[in-house]
Amino acid sequence: MTNPAPIEDVPIGGEVIRLGQFLKFAGLLDSGGHVKEAIINGYVVVNGEVDRRRGRQLQLGDIISFDGRRVRVCP
């Protein structure tokens, strides 16, 4: 059994951010097109569940997983 990736904290400088914005801001993806494709195809996991809503508002403490990385939304 493999251990999950460590969680990286990503400060957003506020309290909420949309999922699509956060994926680019955190450096998980580099373009809006890649973000849209990854989300639609179900590759993005928010708090343990696949989320296909690019406009979903993330809250502080949410954990996003993509491509073997895990990042947490921080203030």
N, CA, C and O atoms as CSV, one atom per row, in Angstrom:
chain,resi,resn,atom,element,x,y,z
A,1,MET,N,N,0.847,-1.187,0.000
A,1,MET,CA,C,0.000,0.000,0.000
A,1,MET,C,C,0.887,1.242,0.000
A,1,MET,O,O,1.827,1.340,0.788
A,2,THR,N,N,0.584,2.189,-0.886
A,2,THR,CA,C,1.391,3.402,-0.966
A,2,THR,C,C,0.808,4.494,-0.077
A,2,THR,O,O,-0.403,4.571,0.132
A,3,ASN,N,N,1.687,5.324,0.431
A,3,ASN,CA,C,1.252,6.460,1.238
A,3,ASN,C,C,0.766,7.569,0.324
A,3,ASN,O,O,1.328,7.769,-0.753
A,4,PRO,N,N,-0.271,8.297,0.732
A,4,PRO,CA,C,-0.710,9.431,-0.083
A,4,PRO,C,C,0.348,10.526,-0.076
A,4,PRO,O,O,1.170,10.608,0.836
A,5,ALA,N,N,0.314,11.352,-1.092
A,5,ALA,CA,C,1.262,12.460,-1.184
A,5,ALA,C,C,1.069,13.405,0.000
A,5,ALA,O,O,-0.044,13.552,0.506
A,6,PRO,N,N,2.148,14.043,0.438
A,6,PRO,CA,C,1.992,15.024,1.507
A,6,PRO,C,C,1.126,16.186,1.020
A,6,PRO,O,O,1.029,16.440,-0.181
A,7,ILE,N,N,0.512,16.876,1.950
A,7,ILE,CA,C,-0.352,18.004,1.594
A,7,ILE,C,C,0.470,19.286,1.590
A,7,ILE,O,O,1.149,19.607,2.565
A,8,GLU,N,N,0.398,20.007,0.488
A,8,GLU,CA,C,1.075,21.295,0.365
A,8,GLU,C,C,0.059,22.396,0.669
A,8,GLU,O,O,-1.045,22.385,0.125
A,9,ASP,N,N,0.419,23.336,1.524
A,9,ASP,CA,C,-0.456,24.471,1.803
A,9,ASP,C,C,-0.245,25.553,0.752
A,9,ASP,O,O,0.890,25.902,0.428
A,10,VAL,N,N,-1.353,26.085,0.220
A,10,VAL,CA,C,-1.297,27.151,-0.780
A,10,VAL,C,C,-2.116,28.328,-0.270
A,10,VAL,O,O,-3.346,28.281,-0.287
A,11,PRO,N,N,-1.437,29.395,0.190
A,11,PRO,CA,C,-2.166,30.573,0.667
A,11,PRO,C,C,-2.797,31.338,-0.502
A,11,PRO,O,O,-2.142,31.604,-1.510
A,12,ILE,N,N,-4.067,31.683,-0.349
A,12,ILE,CA,C,-4.781,32.374,-1.434
A,12,ILE,C,C,-4.979,33.865,-1.151
A,12,ILE,O,O,-5.423,34.603,-2.031
A,13,GLY,N,N,-4.658,34.316,0.060
A,13,GLY,CA,C,-4.792,35.729,0.379
A,13,GLY,C,C,-6.232,36.183,0.545
A,13,GLY,O,O,-6.527,37.371,0.419
A,14,GLY,N,N,-7.121,35.256,0.824
A,14,GLY,CA,C,-8.530,35.579,1.023
A,14,GLY,C,C,-9.223,34.384,1.637
A,14,GLY,O,O,-8.583,33.515,2.229
A,15,GLU,N,N,-10.538,34.344,1.491
A,15,GLU,CA,C,-11.284,33.249,2.106
A,15,GLU,C,C,-11.883,32.267,1.112
A,15,GLU,O,O,-12.125,31.112,1.461
A,16,VAL,N,N,-12.129,32.703,-0.122
A,16,VAL,CA,C,-12.697,31.798,-1.122
A,16,VAL,C,C,-12.003,31.998,-2.467
A,16,VAL,O,O,-11.480,33.073,-2.760
A,17,ILE,N,N,-12.010,30.947,-3.270
A,17,ILE,CA,C,-11.469,30.989,-4.630
A,17,ILE,C,C,-12.184,29.891,-5.406
A,17,ILE,O,O,-12.575,28.876,-4.830
A,18,ARG,N,N,-12.354,30.083,-6.680
A,18,ARG,CA,C,-13.015,29.071,-7.502
A,18,ARG,C,C,-12.020,27.966,-7.864
A,18,ARG,O,O,-10.818,28.207,-7.976
A,19,LEU,N,N,-12.540,26.763,-8.042
A,19,LEU,CA,C,-11.708,25.596,-8.299
A,19,LEU,C,C,-10.798,25.799,-9.510
A,19,LEU,O,O,-9.600,25.527,-9.434
A,20,GLY,N,N,-11.348,26.269,-10.611
A,20,GLY,CA,C,-10.544,26.473,-11.817
A,20,GLY,C,C,-9.411,27.457,-11.589
A,20,GLY,O,O,-8.288,27.226,-12.038
A,21,GLN,N,N,-9.693,28.549,-10.898
A,21,GLN,CA,C,-8.665,29.543,-10.583
A,21,GLN,C,C,-7.588,28.936,-9.687
A,21,GLN,O,O,-6.395,29.159,-9.891
A,22,PHE,N,N,-8.025,28.171,-8.700
A,22,PHE,CA,C,-7.085,27.611,-7.735
A,22,PHE,C,C,-6.118,26.624,-8.387
A,22,PHE,O,O,-4.935,26.604,-8.049
A,23,LEU,N,N,-6.607,25.812,-9.311
A,23,LEU,CA,C,-5.742,24.844,-9.977
A,23,LEU,C,C,-4.589,25.540,-10.701
A,23,LEU,O,O,-3.462,25.045,-10.694
A,24,LYS,N,N,-4.867,26.680,-11.321
A,24,LYS,CA,C,-3.803,27.442,-11.985
A,24,LYS,C,C,-2.929,28.149,-10.947
A,24,LYS,O,O,-1.702,28.111,-11.041
A,25,PHE,N,N,-3.554,28.792,-9.962
A,25,PHE,CA,C,-2.833,29.537,-8.932
A,25,PHE,C,C,-1.847,28.640,-8.179
A,25,PHE,O,O,-0.730,29.058,-7.875
A,26,ALA,N,N,-2.263,27.407,-7.880
A,26,ALA,CA,C,-1.430,26.469,-7.125
A,26,ALA,C,C,-0.366,25.807,-8.004
A,26,ALA,O,O,0.495,25.086,-7.499
A,27,GLY,N,N,-0.423,26.048,-9.308
A,27,GLY,CA,C,0.564,25.472,-10.215
A,27,GLY,C,C,0.291,24.022,-10.588
A,27,GLY,O,O,1.180,23.330,-11.084
A,28,LEU,N,N,-0.934,23.556,-10.353
A,28,LEU,CA,C,-1.272,22.180,-10.713
A,28,LEU,C,C,-1.501,22.056,-12.219
A,28,LEU,O,O,-1.209,21.017,-12.810
A,29,LEU,N,N,-2.017,23.105,-12.832
A,29,LEU,CA,C,-2.225,23.150,-14.280
A,29,LEU,C,C,-1.834,24.545,-14.760
A,29,LEU,O,O,-1.853,25.502,-13.986
A,30,ASP,N,N,-1.480,24.656,-16.043
A,30,ASP,CA,C,-0.954,25.937,-16.506
A,30,ASP,C,C,-1.865,26.743,-17.425
A,30,ASP,O,O,-1.519,27.863,-17.801
A,31,SER,N,N,-3.016,26.199,-17.793
A,31,SER,CA,C,-3.905,26.978,-18.662
A,31,SER,C,C,-5.362,26.654,-18.371
A,31,SER,O,O,-5.692,25.597,-17.832
A,32,GLY,N,N,-6.213,27.585,-18.739
A,32,GLY,CA,C,-7.645,27.391,-18.550
A,32,GLY,C,C,-8.177,26.194,-19.320
A,32,GLY,O,O,-9.080,25.500,-18.853
A,33,GLY,N,N,-7.617,25.951,-20.500
A,33,GLY,CA,C,-8.040,24.807,-21.299
A,33,GLY,C,C,-7.716,23.487,-20.610
A,33,GLY,O,O,-8.532,22.565,-20.599
A,34,HIS,N,N,-6.513,23.404,-20.032
A,34,HIS,CA,C,-6.126,22.187,-19.316
A,34,HIS,C,C,-6.980,22.002,-18.068
A,34,HIS,O,O,-7.356,20.881,-17.724
A,35,VAL,N,N,-7.284,23.115,-17.391
A,35,VAL,CA,C,-8.138,23.049,-16.196
A,35,VAL,C,C,-9.505,22.487,-16.568
A,35,VAL,O,O,-9.997,21.556,-15.930
A,36,LYS,N,N,-10.109,23.055,-17.594
A,36,LYS,CA,C,-11.442,22.621,-18.021
A,36,LYS,C,C,-11.445,21.132,-18.363
A,36,LYS,O,O,-12.343,20.397,-17.951
A,37,GLU,N,N,-10.448,20.695,-19.112
A,37,GLU,CA,C,-10.355,19.302,-19.531
A,37,GLU,C,C,-10.192,18.368,-18.323
A,37,GLU,O,O,-10.868,17.343,-18.238
A,38,ALA,N,N,-9.311,18.716,-17.403
A,38,ALA,CA,C,-9.055,17.876,-16.222
A,38,ALA,C,C,-10.308,17.749,-15.362
A,38,ALA,O,O,-10.618,16.668,-14.861
A,39,ILE,N,N,-11.024,18.857,-15.193
A,39,ILE,CA,C,-12.227,18.837,-14.359
A,39,ILE,C,C,-13.336,18.031,-15.032
A,39,ILE,O,O,-13.962,17.183,-14.395
A,40,ILE,N,N,-13.578,18.290,-16.307
A,40,ILE,CA,C,-14.632,17.578,-17.035
A,40,ILE,C,C,-14.372,16.073,-17.052
A,40,ILE,O,O,-15.307,15.279,-16.950
A,41,ASN,N,N,-13.102,15.679,-17.182
A,41,ASN,CA,C,-12.752,14.257,-17.256
A,41,ASN,C,C,-12.695,13.579,-15.885
A,41,ASN,O,O,-12.417,12.383,-15.798
A,42,GLY,N,N,-12.954,14.333,-14.818
A,42,GLY,CA,C,-13.024,13.733,-13.491
A,42,GLY,C,C,-11.683,13.460,-12.835
A,42,GLY,O,O,-11.587,12.602,-11.958
A,43,TYR,N,N,-10.634,14.185,-13.253
A,43,TYR,CA,C,-9.302,13.970,-12.688
A,43,TYR,C,C,-9.043,14.785,-11.430
A,43,TYR,O,O,-8.029,14.581,-10.761
A,44,VAL,N,N,-9.944,15.705,-11.098
A,44,VAL,CA,C,-9.746,16.585,-9.947
A,44,VAL,C,C,-10.630,16.114,-8.790
A,44,VAL,O,O,-11.829,15.892,-8.959
A,45,VAL,N,N,-10.022,15.966,-7.624
A,45,VAL,CA,C,-10.729,15.497,-6.437
A,45,VAL,C,C,-10.687,16.591,-5.380
A,45,VAL,O,O,-9.624,17.127,-5.068
A,46,VAL,N,N,-11.858,16.917,-4.831
A,46,VAL,CA,C,-11.967,17.927,-3.779
A,46,VAL,C,C,-12.492,17.232,-2.523
A,46,VAL,O,O,-13.580,16.656,-2.525
A,47,ASN,N,N,-11.710,17.295,-1.467
A,47,ASN,CA,C,-12.090,16.672,-0.189
A,47,ASN,C,C,-12.510,15.214,-0.357
A,47,ASN,O,O,-13.478,14.761,0.254
A,48,GLY,N,N,-11.766,14.484,-1.198
A,48,GLY,CA,C,-12.007,13.055,-1.354
A,48,GLY,C,C,-13.048,12.658,-2.383
A,48,GLY,O,O,-13.295,11.468,-2.576
A,49,GLU,N,N,-13.674,13.638,-3.058
A,49,GLU,CA,C,-14.705,13.329,-4.052
A,49,GLU,C,C,-14.421,14.047,-5.368
A,49,GLU,O,O,-14.013,15.208,-5.379
A,50,VAL,N,N,-14.640,13.341,-6.475
A,50,VAL,CA,C,-14.488,13.957,-7.792
A,50,VAL,C,C,-15.466,15.118,-7.899
A,50,VAL,O,O,-16.638,14.988,-7.544
A,51,ASP,N,N,-14.978,16.252,-8.389
A,51,ASP,CA,C,-15.855,17.418,-8.581
A,51,ASP,C,C,-15.661,17.926,-9.996
A,51,ASP,O,O,-14.540,18.238,-10.398
A,52,ARG,N,N,-16.749,18.012,-10.757
A,52,ARG,CA,C,-16.678,18.441,-12.157
A,52,ARG,C,C,-17.180,19.870,-12.348
A,52,ARG,O,O,-17.573,20.247,-13.453
A,53,ARG,N,N,-17.170,20.668,-11.277
A,53,ARG,CA,C,-17.641,22.061,-11.356
A,53,ARG,C,C,-16.447,23.008,-11.289
A,53,ARG,O,O,-15.897,23.248,-10.214
A,54,ARG,N,N,-16.052,23.539,-12.430
A,54,ARG,CA,C,-14.915,24.453,-12.478
A,54,ARG,C,C,-15.159,25.698,-11.631
A,54,ARG,O,O,-14.215,26.274,-11.090
A,55,GLY,N,N,-16.418,26.117,-11.514
A,55,GLY,CA,C,-16.761,27.315,-10.760
A,55,GLY,C,C,-17.032,27.075,-9.284
A,55,GLY,O,O,-17.415,28.001,-8.570
A,56,ARG,N,N,-16.839,25.854,-8.818
A,56,ARG,CA,C,-17.086,25.556,-7.397
A,56,ARG,C,C,-16.250,26.486,-6.519
A,56,ARG,O,O,-15.059,26.680,-6.762
A,57,GLN,N,N,-16.876,27.046,-5.515
A,57,GLN,CA,C,-16.149,27.901,-4.585
A,57,GLN,C,C,-15.483,27.042,-3.522
A,57,GLN,O,O,-16.148,26.313,-2.786
A,58,LEU,N,N,-14.169,27.136,-3.454
A,58,LEU,CA,C,-13.418,26.421,-2.433
A,58,LEU,C,C,-13.386,27.251,-1.164
A,58,LEU,O,O,-13.436,28.480,-1.211
A,59,GLN,N,N,-13.303,26.580,-0.046
A,59,GLN,CA,C,-13.235,27.240,1.255
A,59,GLN,C,C,-11.872,26.950,1.874
A,59,GLN,O,O,-11.191,26.007,1.472
A,60,LEU,N,N,-11.480,27.750,2.841
A,60,LEU,CA,C,-10.231,27.511,3.552
A,60,LEU,C,C,-10.263,26.102,4.142
A,60,LEU,O,O,-11.265,25.695,4.731
A,61,GLY,N,N,-9.188,25.374,3.986
A,61,GLY,CA,C,-9.088,24.020,4.511
A,61,GLY,C,C,-9.441,22.927,3.513
A,61,GLY,O,O,-9.142,21.757,3.756
A,62,ASP,N,N,-10.078,23.287,2.380
A,62,ASP,CA,C,-10.388,22.283,1.363
A,62,ASP,C,C,-9.084,21.684,0.824
A,62,ASP,O,O,-8.082,22.383,0.680
A,63,ILE,N,N,-9.114,20.389,0.530
A,63,ILE,CA,C,-7.944,19.701,-0.012
A,63,ILE,C,C,-8.266,19.228,-1.426
A,63,ILE,O,O,-9.243,18.516,-1.659
A,64,ILE,N,N,-7.415,19.645,-2.360
A,64,ILE,CA,C,-7.609,19.326,-3.772
A,64,ILE,C,C,-6.506,18.356,-4.183
A,64,ILE,O,O,-5.333,18.579,-3.887
A,65,SER,N,N,-6.888,17.283,-4.865
A,65,SER,CA,C,-5.925,16.292,-5.351
A,65,SER,C,C,-5.976,16.252,-6.866
A,65,SER,O,O,-7.045,16.246,-7.475
A,66,PHE,N,N,-4.777,16.225,-7.463
A,66,PHE,CA,C,-4.681,16.121,-8.916
A,66,PHE,C,C,-3.291,15.616,-9.278
A,66,PHE,O,O,-2.287,16.130,-8.786
A,67,ASP,N,N,-3.241,14.626,-10.125
A,67,ASP,CA,C,-1.980,14.135,-10.688
A,67,ASP,C,C,-0.941,13.795,-9.613
A,67,ASP,O,O,0.237,14.123,-9.755
A,68,GLY,N,N,-1.383,13.141,-8.546
A,68,GLY,CA,C,-0.461,12.712,-7.499
A,68,GLY,C,C,-0.098,13.761,-6.465
A,68,GLY,O,O,0.647,13.476,-5.527
A,69,ARG,N,N,-0.614,14.965,-6.623
A,69,ARG,CA,C,-0.338,16.041,-5.656
A,69,ARG,C,C,-1.585,16.346,-4.864
A,69,ARG,O,O,-2.700,16.191,-5.360
A,70,ARG,N,N,-1.394,16.784,-3.616
A,70,ARG,CA,C,-2.492,17.233,-2.758
A,70,ARG,C,C,-2.158,18.605,-2.205
A,70,ARG,O,O,-1.089,18.819,-1.632
A,71,VAL,N,N,-3.087,19.529,-2.386
A,71,VAL,CA,C,-2.867,20.902,-1.904
A,71,VAL,C,C,-4.063,21.339,-1.076
A,71,VAL,O,O,-5.197,20.942,-1.341
A,72,ARG,N,N,-3.791,22.175,-0.055
A,72,ARG,CA,C,-4.833,22.653,0.838
A,72,ARG,C,C,-4.959,24.168,0.670
A,72,ARG,O,O,-3.958,24.880,0.599
A,73,VAL,N,N,-6.208,24.652,0.606
A,73,VAL,CA,C,-6.492,26.075,0.514
A,73,VAL,C,C,-6.247,26.702,1.888
A,73,VAL,O,O,-6.860,26.302,2.877
A,74,CYS,N,N,-5.348,27.686,1.940
A,74,CYS,CA,C,-5.010,28.365,3.201
A,74,CYS,C,C,-5.191,29.867,3.036
A,74,CYS,O,O,-5.156,30.389,1.922
A,75,PRO,N,N,-5.387,30.568,4.178
A,75,PRO,CA,C,-5.566,32.035,4.105
A,75,PRO,C,C,-4.289,32.745,3.680
A,75,PRO,O,O,-4.272,33.971,3.571
